[in-house]
């Protein structure tokens, strides 16, 4: 509804006949220090204003009320102003701005809306605050640590702040409409289609639930050509689509590094026991469901304590890294090598039977024993003991590791630098003897 349509068909006599009623009803506005204007609830005519309100809006002191606001106030865009007030009332906004012609330049007046008991509306006016906001709004938004974008009801760009430009001011061409961005942000058509479908669904939800912020997080191409992880939070505020952008690339990289540290060995860079046991559990599940076999090798460096005692712990660390590197070179990309204890390693060999797993284990023995490890000017001969097993039907991880550990113990008992395969799990009543440190 606009003021023009609200007053259509009314003649000047109709308005004049109502002036005494409103003049008496709203005498109290003259006792209020703040600039006030009263709008009639039924058709939004201006029915009363105190002197400060008239001064601020430029209303002639001799002008009689009620009258349409556009007939009293020097609005820059009367239809837009009328529609904005009507929308604010209908959608229960707290306030809005009126854009006025001034003597030297245009100016803004901030309007706070309140409902009176009889159904009319009181507009409290504030010029200085509005003018300050107008002058500083863009600068304030440019200092935000997040990107801010505002689009009109047709998704045409209205405002982009500095952080938004740093992310998405592409050198190829400016983004004038929200639809223009997708091709730049997602060069891959499949990624673009999936992200756009997610956005459309959430945009519809944003229209249904105007007070709720929608959220998406995508890896997107930015203005410098890099791929960055950006959070998109968006909602409708009145007729405007407002988008806030958080660059969380560093945060996500830190999280990935922390997750990696939680499951990796800092000395060798291999996975640790926790990660290895998780992968063995997954492999057992795949074996149980689909019969996908695998081999498990438990490896111990022979006489490692003697190496530490003779050459020092720093040399021992170098030996551990050398063992890790040599073993890794003998394995496939799909194989998982982990350090699960001081001088203990383990290997998960997907899609292998016992014969194939044993062959890999013997290759590891040869790779270590054939060439001494050079550390601090010393040539250290390093050998391994290896236990090799494959899973049995219905076997759990505890039983599998127990059998592999038993095979490793037998390899040590047979003289080290050797490999032993499968054996039954040790009985609970017959605990394994403790080997003396060597």
N, C-alpha and C positions, 0 to 999 in steps of 0.2 A: 504494500500500500504506500502511495506517495501522498504528500500534502495536497498536490493538485487534484488527484482523484478523490481524496477525502472530502474536498470542498466542492467538487463538481456539482452543479445544479443548485448551489446555495446562492442567494443574492445578498446584497449588502444589508438589506432590512433584517434578514434572518440573524445575521451576526450581531447587529446592533441591539436587537431585542434581548440578547443573552448577556450583554455587558454588565448591567447592574448586578445580576446574580453572581457573576464571577468576581466583580469588583469587591463585593461584600465578603465573599467566601475566603478570598486570599489576601485580605488586608495584612495578615500576619507576616507576609514575605518581606514587607518593608522594615520589619524589626530585626531581620536576619542580616548579619554583617556580610556573609558570603554572597557572591553573585548567584541569583536564582532565576529560573524560568520554569513556569508550569505549563505542561501540555495536557490537553484534554484526552482522556483515555479512549473515548469513543471514536474520535476522528483525528486526534493528534494536532489540533489547533493550539497555537500559543494563546493562553487565556490570562496569564499574569506574569509579571516580572518586577523585581525590585529595581531600585535605581542603579545599583552596582551591576546587576545583570544587564540592564539596558545599555549602560556605558560600555561594558565589555563586548556586547554583541553589536554595538552601534545602532541600537533601536532609538528612534526619535522619541524624546520624552513626551511629545504631543500625540504620538501614535496611539490610537485606541485599540483595545483588545476585546474579544479574541480576533486573531487574524492568522492566516497561514504563515509559517515561519519564513518561507521563501519571500513573502511580501514584506517582511520586517528586517531581515538580516541579509547582509551582503555575502551570501554564500558563493564560493568559487564554482561549485557544481551542484546546484540545488537538487536535481533529481537524485544524484548519488547520495547527498547528505540526507534527504528525506528517506530514501530506502535504507540507509545505514541505521538511522534511528528506529525505523520500523522493525528492522531485523534484530537490533539490539533488544528491543522490548519483547519481541516474539520469542527470542532464544535466551532471554534473561541474562544478557551480558551485564557486567557491572559498569562498563564505560566505553567510550569511543572518542574520536576526535572530529571536530568540525573545522573545515578549511575555509577561512574567511578572507575577503579582500580587505586590505588595510590601506591607510593613506599613502604609505611609501612602498609597501610590499605585502604579499600575502602572509597570513599567519594562521597558527593552529590554536584552537581552544579545546581543552580537554573537558569532557562531559561525563559526570558520574550520574547514573540513573537510579532513582528510587521510586517506589510505588506508594501512593497516598491511599488512605483508607477508602475514599470515595471512588477509587479507580483511576484517578488522574496520575500523572507522573511529574516528579520534581527533578529538574536538571540542575545539578550543582556544577558551576563553571570555574575552571582554573586556567588562566592564560599563561602565567609565568612558567609553571611546570611543563605545560604542553610545549611551549616554545623551546625550553631547555632540552626536552626529549627529542624534539625534531632536529635540533642542531647537532645533537650528540649521538643519536641512535646508531647511525652507521659506524661511527668511530667506536662506540661501545661494542657493537657486534664484531667489529674487526679485531678486538682484543680478546674475544672469546677463544679458549683453547680448543674448541670444537668447531667443525664446519656448520654453518647455518644457511639453509636455502629456503626461500619462500616462493610459492607458486600460487597463481590465482585459480579460480574454480575450473578453468580449462587447462590447467597444468602448464601455463606459460610462465616463464621465469619473471619474478618480481624483484628478488634480492638475493645476492650471493655474497657472503662475507669473505674476508681475506683467507681464512683457513680453507674454506670451500674452494677458492680459486687455486690455492696451493695444491690441492688434491686433483681438481678436475677441470682447470682452465686449459683445455687441450690446445696445442698449437695449430692443429688442423682447422678447427673452426669453433666458434663459441657455442655453448649449449643454451639455446633460446627457449626450448620446450623440453619438458621432462623426458619425452620419448626420444629426444635426440641423444641422450646419454648412453643408452643401453649398448649401442654398437661400439662405442669407445670403451666403456667400462668392461665389456665382455666380448673381446674379439672372437672367441670360440663360439660358434653358433649353438652348440649343445648346452654349454654353460649359460649362455645368454637366455635360451629358451626356458631352462629350469629356473633361473633366478627371476625372470620376468613373470613366470606363472606363479611363483611364490608371492611376489610383490602384488600381483593383481588380486590374489585371494585375500591378502592382508589389507589391501586398500579397501576392498569391499567391507571387511570387518571394521576398518576404521570409520567408514561412513555409518555403519550400523551402531557402533559404540563410540560416539564422538569424544567421550572423556578418556578413552583408553589409548595409550601409546603402543603402536605396533613396533616389532623389533625384527631385524634381519642382520646376519653377519656374513659377508661375502669376501672372497679374495678377488680384487678388481684391479684393472689396469689404471694407473694414475697418469697425470700430465707428463711426468718424466719418463714414462714407458715402463716403470717398475710395477711389480705386482705387490699390493699391500692388502692387509686384512683390515677391513673397515666395518664398523658397526653402523647400521642405519636405523634410526628411530624416527617414526613419522606418525602424524595425526592430522586431523582437520581441526582448525580453530576458526569457527565461523566459516566464511567462504574461502579461506586460505588453507592450502596444503603446506605444512611446515615440516621440514626435514632437518634433523640434527645428525652430524657425522662424527664418529670417534675413530681415529686411526689407532688401532690396537695391535699393530704389527709387532712392536717391540715386546709388548706384554705377552703375546702368543708365543714369540720366539723364546722368551724367558721360561714360560710354562713348559715348552717342549724340552728345553735344556734341563729343567728341574726333573721332569719325568725321566729323561735319559739318565741323569745322575742317579736317580732312585733305583734303576735297574741295571746299572753298568759298573764295571770295576775300574776305578780311577787309574790304577797302575798300568794295566794292559789295554784298556779301552774295550775289553770284551764284555759280554753280558755277565751279570752276577748270578748267584744261586737263585735269588728270588725270581728273576726273569726266566732262568732256565727251567725251574720247576713249573712255572706257568705254562711254558711251551710244551713241556713233557705232558702235562695234564691235557692240553689241547690235542696233542698227538695221540694219546691214549683214547680220547673221545672219538677221534676220527677212525682209529683202529677198531673200536667197538661198534661204531655205526656202519662204517663202509668197508672195513677190512683193510684199511690203508696201513701197511706195515712200516716199521722204522727200526733203525738200530740205535743203541745207546752205548757209548764208550765212556768209561770212567778212567781218568789218566792221573798218574802220580809221578812226579819227578823223583828219580832214584837218588838217595843220599843227599837230599837237598840241605839238610841241616849241616852236613859236612862242608858243603859249598859255602854256606853262610859263615861257618866257624873259621874256615881257612881264608876266604877272600873278602869277607865283610858283607854286611847286609846290602850295601849299595850295589855290590857286584851281584848279590843274589837277586836284587830287583832287575838288573840287566838280564840275568839268565831267564827270569820269568817272562820278560818282554820278548826275548829271543825265541823262547819256546812257543809263545802265543803267535808270533809272526810266522815261524816255520810251519806250525800246524795249520794256520789259516791258509797258507799257500797250497796245502795238499787237499783242501776241501772244496766242495762245490759252493756256489753262491747260495744255494738253498739250505746248506748245512748250517747248524747253529753251534758255535764254539763259545764256551763260557769258562770263566774262572770261578770255581765254587768254594774254594778254600785257600789256605796258604800256598801250597805247591800243587793243589789239586785242580784239574781241568775236567771238563765233560764235553761230549760232542753228541748232538742229536742229528741223525742221518735219515731224513725222510725217504720213504719209498725204497727201502733196502731190506733184503733178507739177511740172515745171519752170515752167510758166506760172503756177501758183498760188504757187510759191515766189518767183518774180520779182515778182508783185504785192505780196507781203508786204514784200519788200526795198524796193520803191519807196515803200511806205507809211512805212517807217522813214526813208527819205531826207526825205520831206515833214515828218514829225513833228519832226525835228531842225532842218531849215533854216528852217522857217516862223516859229519864235519864238526869239529870242536867249536864251541861258542867262544868268541874272542871278547874278553872283558878286561879292561885296564891293563893291557899288555899280557894277559894270561890266556892260554888256550885251554878251555875247560870242556872235557868230554861229558856230555849230558845224555843220559838214557832215561827211558820211560818204562813204567809198568802199566799195563792196560787191561781192564776188564770189559768184555764185550757181551751184550745180551740183546735179544729182541723180545717184544712183548708176547705174552700168552693170553689166550681168550679169558675174559673176565678178570684180568689182572689189574690191580690198582698200582698207583705210583710207589707206595711204600714197598710193596713186594718187588717191583721192578728194580728199584734202586738197591734193595737188599741183595738181590741176585747179582747185580752188576758189581756191588761192593765185594761180594764173596769171590767173584771171578778175579777182581783186582787183587784181593788178598792172596789167592792161589798163584797169580803171576809173580808177586813178590816172593812168595815162599819157594817158587821154582828157580829163583836166582836173579830176578829182575831183568830189565831189558827184554821183556817178553810180554806175550798177550795170551790170555785165557778167555774162552767163551763159555756161555751159559752154564748155570748150575742151579740146583734148587735153592730156595731161600733158606737161610740158616734157621734152625729150630729155636724157639724161644727158650727152651731148657738147656740149650748148648750155646752159650754166648761165645762170640768170636774172641780169641786170645788177643791181648794187646801187644802189638809189635814194639820191640825196643826202638828208640830213636836212633837213626843212622844218618 
